[in-house]
Amino acid sequence: MRHTVIVSDGFAGLVPGGRYVVNAAADGVSIHDGDARAVARLSVVPGGELSSAAGCWRVAVERQGRGWVVVARELVSQEPVGCAYPRGWLNSFDLWAAPEWEYRLREKPFLGSWILRGEFGEVARFKRGRAWTIALAESVIPDPRLALVILLAYEAIRYGELIPTATSAGGG
């Protein structure tokens, strides 16, 4: 079954220090800002199309050696624009976004949260509650790739929950 996401010019952008709430519905998952404006749309289940004001990508899990990797690709060219690799220790991923951006996503299990870090420090925190929340760091520099990185990190978390033993069999 192919999950398709509707692309809209009506998405709000991500902003430094922004707080976002993830809302799941029967027709998909949406991420909203504090003013209830949609900033992104995802499929109900992990994978499929992700869309935001910055673009639209197709995400899927692909086998790599004995492990797996979450890959984001451009819709038309199918060129990879980002990947999330499970690491050898429990609940952690290394992320890459084109052209050469690298990130680390690590779970803080006792806090019920995940922290995404880049070259210059913390980028975002993903916190589980009644609904997932995403908080961007104040120091984040707005960039069109930021949406891809945030959505790829959230998809990695969702896939990690779907494939619970996958992070221990990971790609590194």
N, C-alpha and C positions, 0 to 999 in steps of 0.2 A: 504494500500500500504506500503510495507516495503522498507525503504531507507537504502541502503548499501553503506558503504564507503570502498574504496580500501586501504588496509594497505600496506605501503611501508617502506623498510629499508632506503629509501632515504630522510627521514625527518631530518631537522636540529634540534638541541635542543634549548631550551629556555635558555637565558643567562641573568645574572644580568645587569640591565641598558638597556636591549634590547628594541627596538621599533619594533612593528609589525603592519601590515596592513591586514585587513580582506577584502577579495575579494569574492564577490558573483558571481556565474556563473550558467548557466542552469543545469549543472551536479553536483553542490555542492558548498560549501563554503570552501575557503582555507585561511589559515593564513600564511603570508610570512614575513621574516625578511628583514632588510635593503638591503641585497644583493639579494633579490627576491628568496631566497630559501624557500621552503615550510616547515613549522614547524608543521602544523596540517591540518586535513581535516574533515569537518562536512557535514551533510546532508543539502539540500537546506532549508528545514523547520526544526524547532527545533525538537530534538529527533533523534532516529536512532543511528548509530554508529559514534563515534568520534575516530580518530586515530592520533597518534603522534609518535615521536621516542621513547617515554616512554611507549607506549602501545596502546591498543584499548579497548574501552568500549561501552556498549549500554546505552543510556540515554532515559528516558521517564518520563512523569508526572504520578504520582500515587496519588490516593485519600488517604487522611489521616484525619479521623474525618470529620469535616465540610470543611476542606481546601484541599490543595494539596502540593506535594513536588516533586522536580525534583530529580530523583534517577539515579546514574551511577552504572552499574553492570559489573562485569567481563563477558566476552562473553561466556566462557565455563561453569563456575560454577554457573553463575547468582547470585553470592554473591554481596551484595552492597559494593561499595568501596568509595562512596561519595554521599552526599545529599545536596540540597539547599532548605531551608525552608523559605517561605515568612513570614515576621514578621508583627506585628499588624499595623505598620505605613506604609504609602505609599512608595512604591519602595525601599524596603530593604529586604535583605535575610541573614540568618545565614547559613553558609556552614560547612559541616563536611567532612573530608577525612580520610580514614583508615590509620593508626590505631586510632589515637586520635588527629587529627589536627582540629582546629576550626578557622573559619574566619567570618568576617562580610563584607557584600557587601551593600553599601549604594549609592543611587543616589544623585548627586548634581545637581538638575534640572536647576538652573540658569546658570550653567557652561556646561550643556550638557554632563556630565560625571558621571561615577560610580567609586567608590574607594573601592578596596578590601584590607582589613586589617587582619593581623594575630596577633599572640601573641606578636610579637616583632615589630609591626608597619606596615606601608604601604607595600603591596606586589605588587599591580598593579593599574593602572588607565586605564579605558576603556572610550574612548572619541568618541562621535558621530560627524561625519562630512560628507563629500562626501562619505567617507568610514569609517567604524569603525577603530580606532587605539587602540592598547594595548601597554602600556609602563610599563615595569617591573621596580621596584625600584632597585637602585644600591645595596642596602643592602640585597637583596634576596639571600639566599643560594641555589645554584643549588641542586635539588633533583628530583628523578624520579617522585615523586608525584606532583611536581609543575605543570607539563603539565595538569594533571587531574584537579587540583584546578582551573587553569586558564580557561580551557575549560568548566568546570562545571559552573563557574561564568558567562561566556559568554552565555551558554545555559539558565541559570536562567534569564538573561536579555532578551534574545529572547522570552522565555516563558512568562515573565512578560508583554512584549509588545503584545503577542498573546492573553493573558487572562488579559485584563486591570484591572478588578476588583478583580483579584485573590489575590493581595498582601494585600488588606484590609480584605479578608476573611481567611487569612493565618493560619498557624499552630502554632500560639503562641501569 
